[in-house]
């Protein structure tokens, strides 16, 4: 199962519609990034995505303490238009996605399936396939933000059972 649209909306609203990955700015110090201000996306803004800090295939759940809003270019390297991030120069949580998108655009219709198979192999060998540099910070942020909104009476939407 995956996140429902209500769950995604809840997380993005909890995170105030900004990336929760901390960035450093000469004028602001450490700050969150608003998608419309994403300079990495040629000034065109960037989409928001909900990230599983501990991936589901690794046992991470669809729970607010494990979910965080990131800019699309931070999450999978995809910038506005056809441009992709360079994971050697920029932080990307899932750097393998950059190559997958490029291969898919070049006509490899199995690019995403191959990526999934490769991720499964890595997990079976006890390896991570994502960039773990900010995992601890992201977990702390998700927990803090969740506790704040729960204290205000927010309720995490439940998945509906299919009978």
N, C-alpha and C positions, 0 to 999 in steps of 0.2 A: 504494500500500500504506500501511497505517497501523501504528501500534505494536501489538504483540501484548500480551496481558494479562501475560505473563511480563516483558516489557520495562517496562510500567507499574509492576508490582510491584517490579522491580529498582530503578527510579528512586525510588519512594516510600520503599523501604527504605534506599537510599543516603542519602536526605535526612531520614532518621529520622522520617518521618511528620509533618513540619512544613513550612509554607510557607518557602521559601528567600528570599523577599523581605524585606529588612530593614525593620523598623518601629522607631519610637522610642517608648519608654515612659519616663515620668517616674521610675519606680522601677527599671527594668532597663537604661535606656539603649537602645542599638540591640540588637534581638533578633529572633529568628524567631518565627512565630506558630503555635501548636498549633491545629488545627481545632476542638477542643472548647472553646477559649477565645475563639473569634471573637466579639467583641462586635458586629460588624457584622451578625451573623445572629441578632439578638434573643436571644442567650444559648443558642440551640439548637445551636450548633456549625455547622461549615461543611464541605462536602466538599472533598477534595483532587483536583486535576487535574494532569496532566503537560502542561507547556507547551513547545512548540518555540520556542526563543528566536529563531532565524532560521527563519521559517515554511518548510514544505516547498515551497509554491508559489514561494518566493523562492530555492530551492536548498538550504535547510537540511535536514540529514539526520536520520534516526532513529538518532542516535548519542548516547551519554551526555553528551558535552561540549556538546550542543545542547539538552539536555532538563533541565527543572527542575520541582520540585513547587511548586505555588501553591494557595492557597485558591481555591475556585470563585468567590467574590465578587471576588477580585483579578484572576482570569483573564478571566472574561466578565461580571462584574457581577451574576451571579445569586446572590441571598441565599436563605437558608432561607425556604421558603414562596413567596409570590408577589412579595415585595418585591425591587426591583432597586436597584443602586447608582446614584448620581448621578455620572457621570464628570467633571462640572465641579467636584465637591467631593472625590471619592475617586479614588485611583489604580485604574484598570482597564486591563489590557493590551489587551483587545479592546473598546473602548468602543462599537463598532458593534453588538455583540451585545445591548446593553441595549435599543436600539430594535427589533432583530429579535425578541427574546423578547416585547416588548410588542405588536408588530404581529401576531405569531403568536397570542398570547392573544386579540387582538381579532378573529381569524378569517382573517387573511391566511395561507393555507396555502402561499404561495410566498415567504414572508418570508426563509427561509434560502437559497432559490435566488437571490433578488434580491441578498442580501448577497454570495453567492459571485460572482455576475456583477460586482457593484460592486468587490469586491476584485480580481478579475482585471483590470478596467479600470485600477484604480489601479496595479497592478503593471506593466501594459503601458506606463503613462505614467511609470514610475520613481518612483512615490509609495509610501509605506508606508501601510498601513491599520491598523496597530497602534501603541500608545503605546510609543515607543522610549526613554523616560526612564531606564529601569533596565536596558537591554539589556547594556551593558558590565559592570555589576555582576553580572548574572545569568550571563553567559558565564564570568566569573572564578570565580564560586561553583561553577558546574557543573563546570568543569575541575578546580578544587581538590578538590571532593568525589569526583569520579571518580578522580583520581589517588590519593587516600587509600584508597579501597576496592580499587582494582586492586592497590595495593601489599600489600594483605591477602590477595590471591589471588582476588578476585571476578572472574568472567568474564561479560561482556555476552552475554545470550542472542541467538542467531542466529535469523533468520526461517527457517522451513522452506520449502524449495522445493516448489512445487506442480507435479506432472508430469501 
